[in-house]
Amino acid sequence: MTERRRLAVIGAGPAGLTAALAAAARGVRVTLVDSAPQAGGQFYRQTAPGLGARRPQALHHQWRTWERLRDGLAAHIDAGRVTHLTDHHVWFVERQSGTATADDTAKGSFTVHALLGPEQEEPVTVHADAVLLATGGYEKVLPFPGWTLPGVVTAGGAQAMLKGGLVLPGRTAVVAGTGPLLLPVAVGLASAGARVAALVESADPRNLARQARVLGAHPAKLAEGARFAAELARHRVGTRFRSTVVAAHGTGRLEAVTVASLDGDGRVRPGTGRRVPCDTLAVGHGMLPHTDLAEALGCRLDGVDVAVDDEQRTDVPGVWAAGETTGIGGAVLASAEGRIAGLSIAARLDSRTPERSSYVSAAKTRAGLREFFAAVDTVFVPPAHWTEQVTDDTVVCRCEEVPASAIREAVDELGAGDVRTVKLLTRAGMGWCQGRMCGPAVAGLARCPEAPSRRPFARPVPLGVLAREPGEPS
C-alpha cells in the first residue's frame, strides 16, 4: 500500500483551513500547524473556552462558513486525516537538498521548525512533502505624538481583545486610521457596549465613485458595507472622513485625542484640530502580509506579497501560499485561494495536473475579489504627508525607543539612504519585533522605499533551542 503524502499547512485561518480540508478529502495526510490555541485565525478568532461565551456568533459575521470549516476539521481529525497542532509557533521551514520539481515533490523534503506553547522554548519539528504558507497578515500602524500611551491599541488588537477575551479595551473609544477594517471594529466595540465617540477615516469617500465599475460588480461586498454603516448609525457613531488623529494626550494613560481635517494633498488643515475625550484609541493604517517564512525559503515577492501562479504555487518547488500572505483581501478571497491550493497540492503530490474544472468557481471568486481589493487599495491609503505630524520626540521604534529625531539625523546629517543603513545607525528595527511594527514608519521618515527584510527566522528563537536537537510532535 502506497504511503500517503504529507502536507504541512502553516496557519489555521480561512485559507489554511480550507486548503487542509480540500487536501485531506483527497487522501493527503495533513498537519495543520498554528500558533493560536484554537483554529480560526484572526477573522474567526474564538473566545477562550473558559469564558463560557453564550452567543459567540454575535462577535462574527459569516458564522455559518466558520461552522462548516470547524465541523469539517473535526471530522478529518477524528478520521485521522488531519493532525492539528495548536500553540506551535513556526520560526523556520527547512528545505532539504535534492528537492525535485513541484510536479514531483520529493518525499520528506521539508522540515517545519516550531516552538511549543506560550513560553516558546520547547522545539518541535514536522516533516512534510509539501508546505502551504497561510500565515496571514498584520496591521500597519504609523506613529504620531502620544501613540505609545496606554489605551492606544491597534484596530485589530481591539477586535482581538473583544473576540478572544470578551474584553472591551475601554468605555469611550475613537477608531481611526484608514481601511475597511475600521468599520467592523467600530461596530463591534459599539455593539459590545462601548461608546464610540468617532470613526476617523483619512480617505475621501468620493474616491470610491471613481471605482464604481469594479465595486459595483460585487453587490455582496457593498451590502456588507451598508450593513456596517447602518449599525454605526444605529449606535449614533459619527464618521469623520478626510480626517486624522494628529496626537494622543494623557498623563499616564490616554485621556483624549486631537482630530484634524486633511486637505486634498493629505496635509492637515491649520486650525481644524478638535479635542475628543476618550480612554481608548483603536488605530490602523491597513494590513501587510506575513512573508518571513516565504522569504527565508527564497520565495519570490511581488511587491510586498508572496508571488504565486494560478495554482497558488510559489517559485520554490513544493511550496504553496494562500490567503493574506499573497495579498490582503479578506476571508472570502483567502478561502478561495486555500481551496485552489489544497486541490493543487493533492494532485501534484499524486504526480497529476489538477483539473481546472475542480476549482473553476474558486478561481472566479479569486479573480473578482483580487480586482475588488486592488480598487479598494487605491482609495484607502494613509495621508500622503503623515510624517509632517511626527514630532522629533515621538518614539518611532518602540522596542529600541528610537525617536523620530534620530532617524531624521541619520538621513539628513549622516547620509543614510535606505532602511538598512538607518537601522545600523539608530538601532530602529533591531528589537524584539525586528522592524515589523516600525518598518513602514522608518521608511516613511527616511523617505526611502521599504525593502524586504530577509530575516533568517520568522520569530526570535532562544539560543538553547538552536543548540538542541528538535523533538518530534506527539
C-alpha positions in Angstrom: 0.0 0.0 0.0 1.4 3.4 -1.0 2.1 5.7 1.9 0.1 8.9 1.9 2.0 12.0 1.0 2.3 14.6 3.8 1.4 18.3 3.7 2.2 20.8 6.4 -0.2 23.8 6.4 1.1 26.7 8.4 -1.7 28.9 9.7 -5.3 27.8 10.6 -7.2 30.8 9.3 -9.7 30.7 6.4 -7.0 29.9 3.8 -5.2 27.3 5.8 -8.4 25.6 7.0 -10.0 25.5 3.6 -6.8 24.1 2.0 -6.4 21.5 4.7 -9.9 20.2 4.2 -9.6 20.1 0.4 -6.3 18.2 0.6 -7.4 15.8 3.3 -10.6 14.9 1.5 -8.4 13.7 -1.4 -6.1 11.4 0.6 -3.3 13.8 1.7 -2.1 13.4 5.2 -2.3 17.0 6.6 -0.6 18.5 9.6 -2.1 21.9 10.5 0.3 24.0 12.5 -0.9 27.1 14.2 0.2 29.5 16.9 -3.2 30.0 18.3 -4.9 27.7 20.9 -7.9 27.3 18.6 -8.4 27.3 14.8 -9.9 30.3 13.1 -7.2 32.8 12.6 -7.8 36.5 13.3 -11.0 36.6 11.3 -12.6 33.7 13.1 -10.7 34.2 16.4 -12.5 32.1 19.0 -13.4 33.1 22.6 -11.4 31.3 25.2 -13.4 28.2 26.3 -13.2 29.1 29.9 -15.1 32.3 29.4 -18.3 30.5 28.6 -19.5 32.8 25.8 -23.2 32.1 25.3 -23.5 33.7 21.8 -20.1 33.7 20.2 -21.7 34.2 16.8 -22.6 37.7 17.8 -18.9 38.7 17.6 -18.6 37.4 14.0 -20.1 37.6 10.6 -20.0 34.7 8.1 -20.6 32.4 11.1 -22.1 29.6 9.0 -19.0 29.4 7.0 -17.0 29.1 10.2 -19.3 26.3 11.4 -18.7 24.4 8.2 -14.9 24.8 8.5 -14.9 23.9 12.2 -17.1 20.8 11.7 -15.1 19.7 8.7 -11.8 20.0 10.6 -13.2 18.0 13.5 -14.4 15.2 11.1 -11.0 14.9 9.4 -9.2 14.9 12.8 -11.5 12.1 14.1 -10.8 10.1 10.9 -7.0 10.5 11.3 -6.6 12.5 8.1 -5.6 15.8 9.8 -3.4 16.4 12.8 -4.0 19.9 14.4 -1.0 21.3 16.3 -2.1 24.3 18.4 0.2 26.7 20.2 3.0 25.8 17.7 4.9 28.9 16.7 6.8 28.2 13.4 10.1 30.0 13.1 11.7 28.3 10.1 10.9 26.0 7.3 13.9 23.9 6.2 14.0 22.7 2.6 16.2 19.6 2.2 18.7 19.5 -0.6 17.8 17.5 -3.6 14.2 18.7 -3.7 12.5 17.8 -7.0 10.1 19.9 -9.1 6.7 20.9 -7.9 5.2 18.2 -10.1 7.3 15.5 -8.5 7.8 16.7 -4.9 10.5 14.6 -3.1 9.3 12.7 -0.1 10.3 14.2 3.2 11.7 17.3 1.6 10.7 19.9 4.2 11.2 20.2 7.9 9.0 22.7 9.8 10.6 24.0 12.9 8.3 25.4 15.7 8.4 26.4 19.3 5.7 24.9 21.6 3.4 26.7 24.0 3.2 30.2 25.4 6.8 30.0 26.7 8.1 29.2 23.2 11.1 27.3 24.5 10.3 23.7 23.5 11.4 22.8 19.9 9.2 20.6 17.7 9.6 19.5 14.1 7.1 18.4 11.5 8.3 16.6 8.3 6.3 17.1 5.1 6.5 16.5 1.3 4.9 19.9 0.6 4.2 23.1 2.5 1.4 25.6 2.3 2.1 29.0 3.8 -1.1 30.5 5.1 0.4 32.9 7.6 -2.0 35.8 7.2 -1.2 39.4 7.7 -0.6 42.0 10.4 -1.5 45.7 10.9 0.4 48.7 9.6 0.4 51.4 12.2 2.1 54.8 11.7 3.4 56.8 14.6 2.1 60.2 15.9 2.7 62.1 19.1 1.3 60.1 22.1 0.8 56.8 20.3 2.7 54.9 22.9 0.3 55.9 25.7 -1.6 53.1 27.4 -5.0 53.0 25.9 -3.8 53.3 22.3 -4.2 49.9 20.6 -4.3 48.7 17.0 -7.7 48.3 15.5 -7.1 44.6 15.1 -5.9 44.4 18.7 -9.1 45.9 19.9 -11.1 43.4 17.9 -8.9 40.5 19.2 -9.5 41.6 22.8 -13.2 41.5 22.2 -13.4 38.3 20.2 -10.8 36.3 22.2 -11.3 37.6 25.7 -14.7 39.3 25.7 -12.9 42.4 26.9 -13.5 46.0 26.0 -10.3 48.0 25.8 -12.2 51.0 27.3 -15.5 52.6 27.7 -15.1 55.5 25.3 -13.3 54.8 22.1 -12.1 56.6 18.9 -11.5 54.3 15.9 -9.1 55.9 13.5 -6.8 55.4 10.5 -7.8 54.1 7.2 -9.2 50.9 5.6 -12.2 48.6 5.6 -11.2 47.1 9.0 -12.2 50.2 10.8 -15.9 49.5 10.1 -16.3 46.1 11.9 -14.0 47.3 14.7 -16.2 50.3 15.4 -19.4 48.3 15.1 -18.0 45.5 17.3 -17.0 48.0 20.1 -20.3 49.8 19.9 -22.3 46.6 19.9 -20.4 45.4 23.0 -21.3 48.5 25.0 -18.5 50.9 24.4 -19.3 54.5 23.4 -17.6 55.1 20.1 -17.0 58.9 20.1 -15.9 59.0 16.5 -14.8 56.9 13.5 -12.0 58.9 11.9 -11.1 57.9 8.3 -8.4 59.7 6.4 -9.7 58.6 2.9 -12.0 60.6 0.8 -15.2 58.7 0.1 -15.6 60.4 -3.2 -12.7 58.4 -4.5 -14.9 55.3 -4.2 -17.0 56.7 -7.0 -14.0 56.5 -9.3 -14.0 52.8 -8.7 -17.8 52.4 -9.3 -17.4 49.8 -12.1 -15.3 47.4 -10.1 -17.1 47.9 -6.8 -20.5 47.6 -8.4 -19.6 44.2 -9.7 -19.6 42.9 -6.1 -23.1 43.7 -4.6 -22.5 41.3 -1.6 -19.5 43.4 -0.6 -21.4 46.6 -1.0 -24.3 45.2 1.1 -21.8 44.2 3.8 -20.5 47.8 3.9 -24.1 49.1 4.0 -24.9 46.9 7.0 -21.9 48.2 8.9 -22.9 51.8 8.0 -26.4 51.1 9.3 -25.1 49.7 12.5 -22.9 52.8 13.0 -26.0 55.0 12.5 -28.0 52.9 15.0 -25.3 53.3 17.6 -25.0 57.0 16.7 -21.4 56.8 15.8 -20.3 59.9 13.9 -17.8 59.4 11.0 -15.3 62.0 10.0 -13.8 61.4 6.5 -10.7 63.1 5.2 -9.5 63.5 8.8 -6.8 62.0 11.0 -5.6 61.8 14.6 -2.7 64.1 14.9 -1.9 63.5 18.6 -3.0 61.5 21.7 -3.0 63.1 25.1 -2.9 61.9 28.6 -0.9 61.6 31.9 -0.1 58.0 32.5 -2.7 56.8 30.0 -4.9 58.1 27.2 -7.4 60.8 28.0 -8.1 62.4 24.7 -7.0 62.7 21.0 -6.8 65.6 18.7 -8.6 65.1 15.3 -7.9 67.4 12.4 -9.2 67.6 8.8 -7.0 66.9 5.8 -6.8 68.9 2.5 -6.7 67.4 -0.9 -3.0 66.8 -0.8 -3.2 64.8 2.5 -1.9 67.7 4.7 -3.5 68.7 8.0 -5.7 71.9 7.6 -4.5 74.5 10.0 -7.0 75.4 12.7 -9.2 72.3 12.2 -7.9 70.4 15.3 -10.6 69.2 17.7 -10.0 67.5 21.0 -12.1 64.4 21.6 -12.1 62.9 25.1 -11.6 59.1 25.1 -9.9 56.3 27.0 -9.2 54.1 24.0 -7.9 54.8 20.5 -8.1 51.9 18.1 -5.9 52.8 15.2 -4.7 51.1 12.0 -3.5 52.1 8.5 -4.1 49.0 6.6 -2.6 45.5 6.5 0.7 43.9 5.5 1.3 40.2 4.6 3.4 37.9 6.8 6.2 36.9 4.5 9.0 35.9 6.8 8.8 32.2 6.2 8.4 32.6 2.5 11.4 35.0 2.3 13.6 32.6 4.3 12.6 29.8 1.8 13.6 32.0 -1.1 10.1 32.6 -2.5 9.8 35.5 -4.9 7.9 38.5 -3.8 5.6 40.7 -5.9 5.9 44.0 -4.1 5.2 43.1 -0.5 3.2 39.9 -1.4 4.3 36.4 -2.0 4.1 35.7 -5.7 2.1 32.7 -6.8 0.8 31.2 -10.0 -2.7 30.2 -10.9 -2.5 27.1 -8.6 -1.1 29.2 -5.7 2.3 27.7 -6.2 5.4 29.8 -5.3 8.5 29.7 -7.4 10.0 27.3 -4.8 9.1 23.7 -5.7 6.9 22.1 -3.1 5.8 25.4 -1.5 2.3 26.9 -2.0 0.9 30.1 -0.4 -2.6 31.3 0.1 -4.6 34.0 1.9 -3.3 37.3 3.1 0.3 36.4 2.6 -0.3 36.6 -1.2 -2.2 39.9 -0.9 -4.6 41.4 1.6 -8.2 40.6 0.6 -10.3 39.2 3.4 -11.7 35.9 4.4 -13.7 35.0 1.3 -10.7 35.6 -1.0 -8.4 33.7 1.4 -10.8 30.7 1.4 -11.0 30.7 -2.4 -7.2 30.7 -2.6 -7.0 28.0 0.1 -9.3 25.7 -1.9 -7.3 26.1 -5.1 -4.1 25.4 -3.2 -5.5 22.4 -1.5 -6.7 20.9 -4.7 -3.4 21.6 -6.5 -1.4 20.1 -3.7 -3.5 16.9 -3.7 -3.0 16.5 -7.4 0.7 17.4 -7.6 1.6 15.1 -4.7 0.0 12.3 -6.7 2.0 13.4 -9.8 -1.1 14.7 -11.5 -2.0 18.0 -13.1 -5.1 19.4 -11.2 -8.2 19.7 -13.4 -9.1 23.3 -13.6 -12.8 22.4 -13.6 -12.4 21.3 -10.0 -11.8 24.8 -8.8 -13.4 27.0 -11.5 -15.8 28.6 -9.0 -13.0 29.4 -6.6 -10.8 30.8 -9.4 -13.7 33.1 -10.5 -14.1 34.3 -6.9 -10.4 34.8 -6.6 -10.2 36.9 -9.8 -13.1 39.1 -8.9 -12.1 39.8 -5.3 -8.5 40.5 -6.3 -9.8 43.1 -8.7 -12.1 44.4 -6.0 -9.4 44.8 -3.3 -7.0 46.3 -5.8 -9.6 49.1 -6.3 -10.2 49.4 -2.6 -6.4 49.7 -2.0 -6.3 52.8 -4.3 -8.8 54.6 -2.0 -7.8 53.6 1.5 -4.2 54.8 1.8 -2.5 56.7 4.6 -2.3 60.5 4.3 0.5 61.4 1.9 2.2 63.8 4.3 1.7 61.9 7.6 5.3 62.4 8.5 4.8 66.1 8.9 2.8 65.5 12.1 5.6 63.3 13.7 7.5 65.5 16.1 11.2 64.9 16.8 10.5 63.5 20.3 7.9 60.9 19.0 9.1 57.4 19.6 9.1 55.5 16.3 10.8 52.2 17.2 9.2 51.2 20.4 11.4 48.1 21.0 14.6 50.2 21.0 13.0 53.5 22.0 14.3 55.3 18.9 12.8 58.8 18.4 12.0 60.4 15.1 14.9 62.9 15.6 17.4 60.0 15.4 16.0 58.8 12.1 16.0 62.2 10.6 19.5 62.8 11.8 20.7 59.6 10.2 19.3 60.7 6.9 19.9 64.4 6.8 23.3 64.5 8.6 24.8 61.1 8.4 23.8 60.3 4.8 21.6 57.2 5.3 19.8 56.4 2.1 18.0 53.2 2.9 16.2 51.5 5.7 19.1 49.1 6.4 21.6 52.0 6.9 19.1 53.8 9.2 18.8 50.6 11.2 22.6 50.3 11.6 22.9 53.9 12.7 20.0 54.2 15.0 19.0 50.6 16.1 15.5 51.2 14.8 14.1 47.8 13.9 16.7 45.8 15.9 14.4 44.9 18.8 12.0 42.1 19.5 9.7 42.7 16.6 12.6 43.1 14.2 11.0 46.0 12.4 7.6 44.5 11.8 5.9 47.4 13.6 8.2 50.3 12.9 9.5 49.3 9.4 6.9 51.3 7.4 7.3 54.3 9.7 11.1 54.3 9.4 10.9 54.0 5.7 8.5 56.9 5.5 10.6 59.2 7.7 13.7 58.2 5.8 12.0 59.0 2.5 13.0 55.7 1.0 11.1 52.6 -0.1 10.5 49.6 2.2 12.8 46.7 1.4 12.3 43.0 2.0 13.6 42.1 5.5 15.3 38.8 4.6 15.2 37.7 8.3 16.7 34.2 8.7 14.0 33.3 11.3 10.3 34.3 11.5 10.5 34.9 15.2 13.1 35.2 18.0 14.5 31.8 18.9 16.3 31.0 22.2 19.9 30.0 21.7 19.2 26.9 23.7 16.7 25.8 21.2 19.2 26.3 18.3 21.7 24.2 20.2 19.3 21.3 20.9 18.1 18.6 18.6 14.3 19.3 17.9 11.9 16.7 19.1 9.1 15.0 17.1 5.4 16.0 17.7 3.4 13.6 19.8 
